[in-house]
């Protein structure tokens, strides 16, 4: 669901080991998963292959925003220059 925290894009309620926690993740203003180069760069930078703890924002960003084949219609910010 959409986050109610300023500057964050998404929020999930995670449960693990009898604990519940609201986790806010994703930077508002940035697109996500908008190109294969951006996806590859993000996943390497955040070490998504080792993100196993459901109680972290890294896990949810890797799983929810940057996984799959891509196709977000929102592009990268105008201030972001590079290969994306």
Helices and strands as residue ranges (DSSP letters): E 8-16, E 19-27, H 36-45, G 48-50, H 57-60, I 61-65
